[in-house]
């Protein structure tokens, strides 16, 4: 492992903590069925998908994925996978805010939730990049062609 990789992995604690805090903080709304989470986020999504009676499973599925991502980013050996999962979750959030029924500013607070989704997406991307050796190793084990790492 190069010096740069060691520095990146040390620096990765900051985005890992951000992701863990961000996902954990919002669980109080998703897991309890808080009206802000239901009425402004998940019920409009369920209606948009044409499954209006399934807001709760949708909300709890997202909550479960966020809890899993939180655990993965806090364990150094699984941090790359947590970063990728975070990027996936936040890609959905960004898409449904920007294109879907939620809108950029569902709470009238200047789009705080949307901005946090973007910051969290970049935090996940940083974790995936800083821990890319795990991703490359799995790709190689699966027989996928992997470019040789550059010396740094």
C-alpha atoms as one frame of an Amber mdcrd trajectory, in Angstrom:
protein
   0.000   0.000   0.000   1.390   3.376  -0.985   1.751   6.349   1.320  -1.052
   8.108  -0.556  -3.350   5.118  -0.015  -2.569   5.128   3.720  -3.378   8.843
   3.908  -6.623   8.328   1.966  -7.664   5.505   4.279  -6.962   7.619   7.339
  -8.849  10.564   5.841 -11.738   8.192   5.049 -12.796   8.239   8.693 -14.310
  11.719   8.238 -16.709  10.815   5.418 -17.462   7.484   7.143 -18.496   9.333
  10.287 -20.534  11.827   8.229 -22.422   8.999   6.490 -23.016   7.136   9.744
 -24.292  10.277  11.459 -26.459  11.319   8.497 -28.117   7.931   8.070 -28.499
   7.306  11.809 -30.004  10.744  12.464 -32.730  10.288   9.857 -33.677   6.800
  11.121 -35.759   8.414  13.857 -38.106   9.706  11.173 -38.132   6.678   8.893
 -38.495   3.987  11.565 -41.188   5.773  13.575 -43.281   6.816  10.592 -42.899
  10.501  11.374 -45.361  12.550   9.331 -42.546  14.549   7.699 -41.011  11.353
   6.368 -44.334   9.795   5.361 -46.247  12.801   4.005 -43.428  14.631   2.228
 -41.140  11.819   1.058 -42.365   8.229   1.021 -46.113   8.565   0.383 -45.514
  10.823  -2.642 -42.983   8.247  -3.896 -45.385   5.337  -3.331 -48.139   7.257
  -5.137 -45.742   8.071  -7.999 -44.776   4.395  -8.311 -48.478   3.461  -8.369
 -48.261   1.542  -5.064 -50.002   3.956  -2.662 -50.704   1.284  -0.030 -47.004
   0.381   0.188 -45.433   3.518   1.642 -44.369   1.722   4.841 -42.454  -1.159
   3.189 -40.758   1.368   0.896 -39.754   3.570   3.839 -38.551   0.645   5.957
 -36.583  -0.831   3.039 -34.721   2.443   2.574 -34.139   2.635   6.339 -32.741
  -0.926   6.339 -30.350  -0.167   3.488 -29.167   2.972   5.298 -28.561   1.008
   8.498 -26.548  -1.569   6.531 -24.532   1.194   4.838 -23.855   2.757   8.258
 -22.447  -0.508   9.582 -20.359  -1.113   6.452 -18.747   2.352   6.416 -17.724
   2.095  10.060 -15.817  -1.174   9.551 -12.571  -0.496   7.658 -12.614  -3.877
   5.859 -16.099  -3.226   4.432 -15.827   0.515   3.931 -15.573   0.312   0.123
 -18.861  -1.615  -0.032 -20.492   0.833   2.362 -19.327   3.668   0.130 -20.806
   2.002  -2.953 -24.077   1.261  -1.140 -24.208   4.875   0.056 -23.725   6.079
  -3.512 -26.583   3.867  -4.648 -28.949   5.024  -1.919 -28.080   8.675  -2.459
 -28.332   8.342  -6.253 -31.940   7.315  -5.692 -32.538  10.176  -3.276 -31.013
  12.735  -5.627 -32.978  11.356  -8.587 -36.322  11.378  -6.768 -35.716  14.877
  -5.441 -34.627  16.266  -8.801 -36.864  14.319 -11.210 -39.512  12.666  -9.060
 -42.421  13.914  -7.005 -40.482  15.012  -3.919 -38.904  18.141  -5.329 -35.664
  19.832  -4.342 -37.222  21.655  -1.377 -40.098  19.574   0.070 -39.846  21.168
   3.520 -39.353  24.783   2.448 -35.928  24.923   4.115 -33.822  25.784   1.077
 -33.372  22.175  -0.033 -31.382  21.038   3.018 -32.245  17.365   2.516 -31.275
  17.501  -1.174 -27.961  19.210  -0.378 -27.202  16.633   2.313 -27.910  13.852
  -0.193 -25.319  15.333  -2.560 -22.698  15.688   0.187 -23.395  12.136   1.351
 -23.090  10.810  -2.230 -19.629  12.400  -2.527 -18.654  11.001   0.893 -19.586
   7.525  -0.352 -17.606   8.075  -3.561 -14.570   9.100  -1.516 -14.843   5.947
   0.610 -15.130   3.738  -2.466 -12.104   5.429  -4.036  -9.983   5.406  -0.874
 -10.695   1.683  -0.405 -10.701   0.714  -4.077  -8.248  -2.160  -3.473 -11.117
  -4.232  -2.032 -13.240  -3.563  -5.115 -10.337  -4.376  -7.444  -9.561  -7.579
  -5.511 -13.155  -8.806  -5.802 -13.252  -7.954  -9.515 -10.043  -9.959 -10.022
 -11.482 -12.924  -8.071 -14.543 -12.796 -10.330 -12.251 -13.017 -13.357 -12.870
  -9.461 -14.509 -10.016  -7.606 -16.157  -8.583  -5.122 -13.721  -6.079  -2.447
 -14.702  -2.767  -2.706 -12.909  -2.435  -0.168 -10.084  -0.038   2.681 -10.656
   2.905   3.085  -8.339   2.547   6.214  -6.253
